[in-house]
Amino acid sequence: MVSRVIPVETFDLVIFGGTGDLARRKILPGLFRRFCAGQMEDGARIIGAARSDLDTAAYREMVREAVIEFGRGGTCDIGTMQGFLDTLHYVRVDARGEQGWQSLADMMLPDRVRAFYFSVGPGLFGDLAKRLHQYGMADASCRIVVEKPFGRDLQSARDLNAVLAQHFDETQIYRIDHYLGKETVQNLMVVRFGNMLFEPLWNSQYVDHIQITVAETVGVGGRGEYYDRSGAMRDMLQNHLMQLLCLIAMEPPAKFDPDAVRDEKLKVIRALGHIAPEEIVRGQYMKDGENGSYLEDANNPRSTTESFVALKAHISNWRWAGTPFYLRTGKRLKARTSEIAVVFKDAPHSIFGAKAGRHRNILTIRLQPNEGMELGVTIKEPGPGGMRLLDVPLDMSFAEALGEDSAEIPDAYERLIMDVIRGNQTLFMRGDEVEAAWKWTDPIIAAWEDRGDQPIPYETGSSGPDDALMLMHRDGRRWREIMI
Ligand code: BG6
């Protein structure tokens, strides 16, 4: 199978924060891979803009090192690397002052896609937006890309939306949630809406519950200061897990276009019900040998921020009333794995008798690692000796199904940046979606703050606090094992 790569229009992409961590780890290595794949037309330019005192030659060297360190696989020869480096330029710009802006404006070329990536803290969004206009760089067709965190509550998200709306139309704003760029996440929509098999069963009549797990093995590392102000709820659940929830729960959009999809996602968020205190568990990882505890990593001995959160959500609509959605995410857990499991109800009557046991169909959508899907079906255990039942997986690993092509599956950032250039907003969050998500999480956070809840310590390498297991046990259900 040979994947088709369609080059995007010639573009100028300016990366504010072009020397920062995200640019070095994700954005630039992602662009490099798209360059290698032949997706960037001749003449496309990437312009790093930051405060560091560099020139273009030094910037190219920095990017070369970043690509070698963080690029996945090295399918490029030296000539290709040089070709990519030649697309790079650097301008020293002060977001809050006037330095560099005129030079940047002088570099802009007409008749090409123009995109500005705000890979900086949200505190600078307003300054950048204002100066892009002041220096005549932001016309009605340019695009801006903004990163999470998009606010830390409803009010701050509203403020950010208002600042951006002063300068740009919503159709120009690309709010990134990199989970939406993951291959399996998009496949989720195709599996649901491209097959007749699943959709008729996709409701509370047939689905017992849905579990979404995003488990990480890393701690908060060098990001302690940022993380301690956010916690798992703001850092992961309010955005990544809620986006997954939306895609799994939404009604079929009339077409695969940005507003049709985002309208349906928004309806899911707005239908999310209240969460009772016993439906949420927060945890904090403990010290483990050489690895510090969360409190040490955050450098805040009295921190009440959670590095783990699990909750039971309810969607109050006709499709889902009565089917709970269990969500959990945390750091320093047993394995790095993300999956969605749709657990179907038991067959209404077992003709095989009680001894055959309880068997359930589970559709598992694996986001990472080993992207793929698995459908558990019940069969007869082979051989004589009566009717014993067994669950076996119908397994579709993308790597196996697609063979060598799976190595070419673009990483989330690669795909999303190319979508910005193509002008396709389907996989980006709309302003009202982000606000609705905060509107749901704000009272949950406020409630635990008012109660003075303390996060429960959990061991590194575990599945989180035992109370999270109880969250499901109480309902006669259990989490799937966190494993690769
Ligand atoms: C980021 C969070 O958005 O996603 C991080 O800020 C987290 O805390 C990361 O580690 C996880 O992304 P991925 O793609 O590695 O699952």
Residues whose N, C-alpha, C, O or C-beta is under 5 A from the ligand:
A	BS01	BG6	D235
